[in-house]
Amino acid sequence: MRSRLTLNHLEAVIAVAELLSFQKAALRLHMSQPALSRCIQGAEDAVGAKLFDRDTRNVSLTPAGVSFFPIARRLLLDFESSLQEVAQYLDGNRGTLSIAALPSVGASFLPDVLCEFVRLWPEVNVSVDAPHSQIITQLVANSQVDFGITMRPPKSEKVQYEHLFDDEFVLICGPNHPLANASSCKWKVFEKYPYIALSPTTSMSLLTQQIFKQLHLDIQPAYQMAGIPLTGKLVAAGLGITALPRLVLPQLGIVDIRVIPLRSPSLIRPLGILTREGRTPSVLANNFLQLLRSAMQSDKR
């Protein structure tokens, strides 16, 4: 039964073939001549043919050795190239990074962080998905993405939440609306003016419904929109008012609106990084998250 051909076998064969001297090859490989002879014997056993003719003065390649020598060099080069590629992956210079982020995150600060990441690590392939918050939690919990950027989820043994910042809800109205020049508003104004609501399945709609309930406000939507850009157009046209987190405002598109702080009480949605509990982040993920944290700290300053 043949033995397996190893990396040591390849290195030994190449050294002897290039130097045609067991003594010089042993010095190059930092091993004794008897150990080198055993290594060559192992290579010949693995190949199933004698590779060298040797006497007291000369070493030469056999016909099988002549044929095997370029193969051995190619195998060693392929191994070293593969090893370098693995090192690049482990160093975070190559690979694939998968992110799930709320659409509002994708429309605000994420592109700047992504551009900086791609500038620093151009060989990394990055994919970004933008589902709603519950889907992001599932993707992270199932290890389908490296991390998520989303609202704080209910406590779970499968995911870990790292807080980044609080996204404040504001009132938006058209430029000619009676509230357009207000410095701030209370939530009670939604009893007075038509309310444009988002789909009830969105986290933003659920949060506003919770605040209405907390304040004992019976608010019935005058309009209910499935998309944020359409909501912005209706608000700009003066058909009503709505409440949205500040981070969502870029998604409204280029519309003429007024943004007014909401008080009594303030409503925020906590946003942060979601990772899989017990899963060590890749170097790629750590590199991206470091840029993300730095960007958030700069914004706070």
N, C-alpha and C positions, 0 to 999 in steps of 0.2 A: 504494500500500500504506500503510495507516494505521500511525502510530507507536504505541508502547505508552503507556498512561496511567500516569504515575508519581506518587509521593507529592508531589514538587515541583509537579507540575501541579495536584494537588488543593489544596495549600496556597495556590498563587497564585490559583486561581479563587475560593476562599473569601474570601481577603483582599480582592480587588478587588470581589467581590459584596457584601461586608459594608460596605466603606468607600466604594464607588463613586468611587474615586480611585486612579489608578495611582501617583501620587506618594506618598500615604499608605500604600498597600499595599506599595510598595517599601521605605519606611522600616520598616514592621512586620516585613518579611521580611529586612531587612538586605541588600538587593540593589539594584543600579542599575535605573533605569526601563527602559533598553534590554534588560537581562537579563530583567526581569519581562515585558516585551512578548514576548520570544522564548518565555518559558515559557507564556504564555497562548496564543500561536500553536501551540505544541506540544500543549497541551491540546485546542485546537479541532481540530487535525489528528487527534488520537487519538479524539475523540468523533465527528468527521465533521460538525461543525456550528459555525457562528459563535455564540459565547457572549455577546459584548459588542458594543454599539454605542458608538462613541467619537468625539467631536469635540474641538475645542480646549478646550472648557469642561466638557463633561458626559460621564459614563460611565453607561450603563444596560444592563441585562440584555436580551438578545434573548429571544423566546419559548423557544428551545432552552435559553438560559441559565437562565431561570426554572425550567424543568423539571429541569435538571441540577444546580442549586445544592443542593437538599436531598439529592440522591443523593451529591454530593461530600462534604457534611458527614457523612453517615452512613458513607461509606467511610472517611473520616479518623478518625471516632470509633471505628469497628470496628478500624482498624489500631492506634490508640493503646491501646485496651482489650486487644487481643491482645498488644501489646508489653508491657503491664503484667503480663499473665498469664505470658508467657515469663520476665519478670524474676522473678516469684514462684517459678517452677520453678527458675531458676538460683540464686536466693537460698536455696533449700531450704524455702520457705514452703508450697509445694504440690507434689503429685506422688504417686508410689507407691513405697514401699520394700518390698522383698521379702527376707525373712530365712529361712534354714534353720538350725534349732538342735536339738541333741539333746533328747529328751523330758525328761531330767533337768534341763537348763538351763531349759527352758520351765516346769518345775515349781518352780524355785527362785528365782534372782535376776532372770531375764529380765522377769517381769511388772512388777517395780518400775521397772526401766529403761524399759520400754515405757510405763508410766503417766506417767512424767516427760517422756518424748519427746512423747507425745500432748498433754500439758498445754502444752508449749512450742510445738509445731507442730500445732495442731488440724486444719489443712486437709490434712495428709498422710495418705494411705491406707496402712496397714501390713498386710502379710500375713506370717504366720509358719507355716512348715511344720516338722514335727517327725519326720523320718525317721531311720534309723540312720546311723552315721557314714560308711559308704561311699557312700550315696546323697547325703549332704550334699556330699561331695567332688566327685561327678559333677555336681551342680547348680551348684556354684561354677565348676568347670572349663568347663562349657558355657554360662556366663554366664546361667543361668536364674534366679539369685537375685543380689542385690547382695553378700551375704556370708554366711558360715556361722559357727556357733559349735559347735565339735566337737573331737574328739581330734586330736592331731597325726597327720597322715597320712604315709604313706611319701613320701620326697622326690619331687617332681614338677616338671616344667617349666611346668605349667599353673596351679598354685596356689601361693599364698604363705601361710605360717603365721606368726601373731604370738601368742606365748605369753601367756596370761593368768594361769593358776594351776594348781597340782597338786591333783588330787582324790584323796584318800587312801582306800584300801580299808579297811573295818572288818568285824569279825565281828558278826553279829546273832544273837540267840537269844531264846527266850522268857523271861518273868520268873521261871519256876520251874526253869529249866535249871541244871545243875551249874556252868556257866560264868558265870551271870548276875552274880555279884559280883566277877568277875576284873577286875583293873586293866588287864591286857593279855593277849594270847594269842599263841602261836606257831602257825604254819600246821600243825604236826603234829597239832593237835587235830582236824583234819578226818579223820584216820585213826581216831579214837576214837568220833566221834559221826556220826549220819546227815547226809549232805551234801545240801542242796536246791540244785539247779543251775538256772540259767536256760537258755534255748534255746542250743544250742551255736553258733548263728550270730551271737549278740550279741557285741559287742566286750568286754563285761564278762566273759562266760564264757570267751572266748579268753584274756583276760589272766590269769584265775585258773588256767586249764589250763597256761599257760606257767609260772606260779610253782610249780605242783605238779610239773611236769616238771623245772624247775630244781632243786627240792629233792628230787627222786627219790621223790615221794610218789605212790603208786598209789591215787588216790581215785576211787571209782565212785559216781556220784550215787544216792542212795536215791530221790529224786524229781527230776523235771525239769519245770520250769514255763515256760509261754510268756509269762506276764504277771507283772509285778513286784507288783501288789496281791495276787494269789493267793499268791505266794511269801511275802509278809509275813504273811498269814493262817496259812499252814502253820507258819511259824517261831513266831508268837505262840502257836499251839496246842501247841507243844512237839514237833513231829514231826521237827525237825532244826535244823541251823545253816546259815548261808550267809555269803558274803562279798560286799559291795557297796561301791561308792564312796559317800562321805558325801552327795554331791550327789543321789544317787538316793533317799535315805531318805524325803523327802516324798512320793514316789510310792507308798510302801507303804500309805498311807492311815492312818486312825486305828486303830492296833493297839498293843498293849502288848508292847514288845520292849525288849531291852537292847542297847546299842551298845558294843562293846569294841574298842580299838585292836589291830591285828594287827602283830606285830613279827617280826624275824628271817626275812626282811627285811621292810621296809615296801614296800607296793605302791601305786603311784600311777598315775593316768592323766592325762597332760598335756592340758589343755584350752585352746583359744585361738580366735582369729579367723582365718578362712580367706577369702582374697580371690583373685580371678583375677589371675594374673601378667600384667603388662603392661596391665592395665585400670585407668584412672583412676577411683577411687570417686566417686560422685555427692556433691553437697553434702548430700543427705539421709542417705546412708550415713555420711559423715564426722561429721555431727551426732550420729547415733545412737551411733556407735563412741566418740565423745568422752564421751558420758554413760556408756557401758558401762565404759570405762577408769577413769573417775572413781569409779564405783561399786565396782569391784574394788579400787582403791587405798584407798577408805574402809574396806572390809571387812578389808584387810590391817592397817590401823592399829588 
